């Protein structure tokens, strides 16, 4: 036999919001120092990868210009 759950005011939408609030209390939020550290790591990684792609694009463009000019 299935158990019935009580509905919050607002019906299904209200029930959903109540459940979201319960789940958000369970979240293990990072400390400020950890958040800043991870943010810096992400930004530096994105910069390094974008510089690598830029460099590769420049080399490929140079090689193609060399090939098609002759």
Protein Blocks (a to p, Z undefined) as FASTA:
>chain_A
ZZdddddehijmlmmmmmmmmmmmmpccddfklmmmmmmmmmmmmmmmmmmmmmmmmmmm
mmmmmmmmZZ
